[in-house]
Amino acid sequence: MGKKSNSNGDVLQSKNSTCFIGSSVIPLINKLQDIFAPLGDIDDRLTGLRLPQVAVIGSQSSGKSSVLEALVGRDFLPRGTDICTRRPLLLQLEKRTIGVGDNDSREYGEFGHLPDKRFYDFSDIRCEILVETEKEVGVKKGVSDKQIRLKICSPNVLNITLVDLPGITKVPVGDQPSDIEARIRNMIMSYIKQETSIILAVSPANADLANSDALQMAKEVDPTGTRTIGVITKLDIMDKGTDARNFLLGKVIPLRLGYIGVVNRSQQDINNKRSIEEALAYEEQFFRDYHVYHGLSDRCRIPQLAKKLNQILEQHIRNVLPTLKTDLNSHLVAVEKELRTYGEALESNAERGAMLLNVLTKYSEAFSAVVDGKSEAITTKELSGGARIHHIFQSIFVKSLEEVDPCEDLSDEDIRIAIHNATGPRNALFVPEVPFEVLVRRQIARLLDPSLQCLRFVYDELIKISRACETFEMRRFLELRRRLEDVTARFLRDGVKPAERMITNLIDMEMDYINSSHPNFIGGTKAVDMAQMELRAMQEGDDADKDPAANKGHKLATVAKFLNGALPSQVGRTQSDNDRVASVGTSTTRTWGVSSLFGSRGSSVGNSSKRHAAEVVHDIDQAPPVIQLKNPPSILRPGETETEYQVEIIVTKILVTSYYDIVRRNIQDLVPKAIMHYLVNHAKRHLLGTFIEKLYRENLFEDLVQEQDEVVTKRRRTVEMCHALQQAVETLDEFVADISTQRSSDSMDALPKSSYLSSDFYSNSRS
Ligand SMILES: Nc1nc2c(ncn2[C@@H]2O[C@H](COP(=O)(O)OP(=O)(O)OP(=O)(O)O)[C@@H](O)[C@H]2O)c(=O)[nH]1
């Protein structure tokens, strides 16, 4: 302290340091920043420390730049009797902390348009502002709303933004357009209407104060006066015999935050290079000498203006402190939560073993929970876990089997050939059993593929479930995760084999023994009755309509009716019916009661053959010419007409459909049971045991429960952050208590009650 400001960039340190903006706020901010420093970049997020910007407005040459310079304590702005500020100057003061080993504590300025250039000499800054202004708006007093951004970095400033705006003018001069007044007013309005701006409304005392442009504009945007400070300049050059006492007392235009009268450097002082310190001393002398201002010491001089501004800024900080604490606390909660995700650090092998067992148990439990639909993570958006398995069984497997028509790929021709082949060299006397068995076995064999597919689907689901059960510890231990996945996949694969064997056996069993005594089987007698009805219906259809296509359609429709309707009625069949069917079905003829119907035709065919043979012998005696037979073709098909074995074909179809239906129901029931028993429930029962057998070995503990380096680092950092935040919360509490005590003893009475300071306006501004 005590060093004089100079143009070669030394740190500004004034003996009267309290007179600069931020002088009393900087210690508060420093303290807060000390609190937040250990948190690294967290303070960027705590934007509550952002201070309101200060906008200086007033008519042309009213002394705005002079006030701003005096507040900052540096000579760097163009000033003069003519229009000087022709573009808004956004002055960002930035506190620059000097790093360890960094001896360069010089202040410097940096322009937004020249980002890589540092200006250590502040008179160069002034020149650059002039050059940049002229570049944009020429030399002839033109004005632009394009900002010049200047950052002043120093260890001794507050992070705050000050805006120097062009002065309000009424008569256009030079290059100024005819609507210059409106333009400048709009430009000023755009800055001061922001609720986060503190308005310094500068009015020169040597003009008509009651008609101050600055006060008028400020009133428009801040009618309650909660963020406007009136500044009256040029008290030293008022007309002799006049003074601004009543104005400063607020008797002319009342203003909630009041007025401050100041004396800046005159043009002559500027020309004579009078320093800011000298100017401040002169100002002090002025108010001492002018008796009219005695008793108004709290409303006069630049240091009082700085003090008032500082009080506003301090109050702003006090207002945001509770929010800062809330932010810190919620951040602390978030960090603690993050820390929990990393889990405890594991030091010993015993701890690793316990962790491993815990992970294995949790994983197995999660697997069972998902299968049973008891998982906490159950979604309401789609089916998951066990519900998907149920869907596979009922909506895919069972439903698909329901839709299969067992006679779909059996043409009449197929059945006729089967009957021929089954009767060998003889003609068929009765409805033979063999074609039915052959054909029904063929249909039963078709059930194997969908059953195995169902098993495959369920296996896939279990794999999906196993992946969905990943606990957060598994994300910590990658090797364990890999091994768990391996073991689970192999375990489930192994579970597929017995299920597959059982399903194959079920189908084999069904194929191996066709139980024609099954109580739900339609039986031969009933099948023949139905076939005859069918045939009659077909013949009536034939008579009514000779069209063969329509006839065929009729046949199909009748069979379809049977498929849909006839079978359920079998369930209600009486025991005597069943006994009758069984006795017929197991009789030595094994014709299921159809012999009487077809026997006569078979025997008449036999008699006719005998008669033909006698006639042939008789004819040979008379030595007729040799009759040459055609060679049989290599592929032989029955030569008779399409109507041959018509009843037998229908009977066979009815029998196949009836029996197939019984088997289908068995398979629809037993395949899901086999899959559940051998695969799903087996997995639930034995997954943990398998894990323990394969993975819970002491020599594997270290490998399996090995954390990633990244996790270790993150945990360490998070622990540090946690401590820093806890510390910050504590220190902040102490800080709040300190400044509350300080506040009660402070002279805050200088500011009116329910003013800007006590409003929670700035706590809103944080958002
Ligand atoms: N005697 C005296 N002169 C002052 C005072 N304040 C400012 N001046 C002079 O008035 C002139 C204008 O001052 P500036 O600070 O440039 O005013 P401004 O409002 O920034 O001007 P523009 O930006 O051009 O509108 C300069 O010559 C200053 O030296 C003061 O309190 N007393």
Ligand as a Chemical Component Dictionary entry (heavy atoms), coordinates in Angstrom:
data_LIG
# 
_chem_comp.id                   LIG 
_chem_comp.type                 NON-POLYMER 
_chem_comp.pdbx_formal_charge   0 
_chem_comp.three_letter_code    LIG 
# 
loop_
_chem_comp_atom.comp_id 
_chem_comp_atom.atom_id 
_chem_comp_atom.alt_atom_id 
_chem_comp_atom.type_symbol 
_chem_comp_atom.charge 
_chem_comp_atom.model_Cartn_x 
_chem_comp_atom.model_Cartn_y 
_chem_comp_atom.model_Cartn_z 
_chem_comp_atom.pdbx_ordinal 
LIG N1  N1  N 0 -13.980 20.994 -13.491 1  
LIG C1  C1  C 0 -14.458 19.785 -13.681 2  
LIG N2  N2  N 0 -14.387 19.225 -14.850 3  
LIG C2  C2  C 0 -14.882 17.991 -15.000 4  
LIG C3  C3  C 0 -15.480 17.305 -13.968 5  
LIG N3  N3  N 0 -15.884 16.112 -14.443 6  
LIG C4  C4  C 0 -15.509 16.066 -15.711 7  
LIG N4  N4  N 0 -14.923 17.200 -16.077 8  
LIG C5  C5  C 0 -14.422 17.496 -17.391 9  
LIG O1  O1  O 0 -15.490 17.426 -18.276 10 
LIG C6  C6  C 0 -15.057 16.939 -19.489 11 
LIG C7  C7  C 0 -15.850 15.715 -19.877 12 
LIG O2  O2  O 0 -15.525 14.692 -19.027 13 
LIG P1  P1  P 0 -15.709 13.218 -19.433 14 
LIG O3  O3  O 0 -15.367 12.407 -18.247 15 
LIG O4  O4  O 0 -15.011 12.955 -20.673 16 
LIG O5  O5  O 0 -17.254 13.213 -19.673 17 
LIG P2  P2  P 0 -18.100 12.091 -20.389 18 
LIG O6  O6  O 0 -19.450 12.191 -19.836 19 
LIG O7  O7  O 0 -17.429 10.815 -20.239 20 
LIG O8  O8  O 0 -18.065 12.538 -21.861 21 
LIG P3  P3  P 0 -18.610 11.784 -23.132 22 
LIG O9  O9  O 0 -18.231 10.384 -22.945 23 
LIG O10 O10 O 0 -17.953 12.432 -24.252 24 
LIG O11 O11 O 0 -20.068 11.956 -23.123 25 
LIG C8  C8  C 0 -13.566 16.633 -19.336 26 
LIG O12 O12 O 0 -12.818 17.696 -19.839 27 
LIG C9  C9  C 0 -13.414 16.561 -17.876 28 
LIG O13 O13 O 0 -12.134 16.972 -17.481 29 
LIG C10 C10 C 0 -15.563 17.933 -12.717 30 
LIG O14 O14 O 0 -16.096 17.400 -11.743 31 
LIG N5  N5  N 0 -15.046 19.173 -12.633 32 
# 
loop_
_chem_comp_bond.comp_id 
_chem_comp_bond.atom_id_1 
_chem_comp_bond.atom_id_2 
_chem_comp_bond.value_order 
_chem_comp_bond.pdbx_ordinal 
LIG N1  C1  SING 1  
LIG C1  N2  DOUB 2  
LIG C1  N5  SING 3  
LIG N2  C2  SING 4  
LIG C2  C3  DOUB 5  
LIG C2  N4  SING 6  
LIG C3  N3  SING 7  
LIG C3  C10 SING 8  
LIG N3  C4  DOUB 9  
LIG C4  N4  SING 10 
LIG N4  C5  SING 11 
LIG C5  O1  SING 12 
LIG C5  C9  SING 13 
LIG O1  C6  SING 14 
LIG C6  C7  SING 15 
LIG C6  C8  SING 16 
LIG C7  O2  SING 17 
LIG O2  P1  SING 18 
LIG P1  O3  DOUB 19 
LIG P1  O4  SING 20 
LIG P1  O5  SING 21 
LIG O5  P2  SING 22 
LIG P2  O6  DOUB 23 
LIG P2  O7  SING 24 
LIG P2  O8  SING 25 
LIG O8  P3  SING 26 
LIG P3  O9  DOUB 27 
LIG P3  O10 SING 28 
LIG P3  O11 SING 29 
LIG C8  O12 SING 30 
LIG C8  C9  SING 31 
LIG C9  O13 SING 32 
LIG C10 O14 DOUB 33 
LIG C10 N5  SING 34 
# 
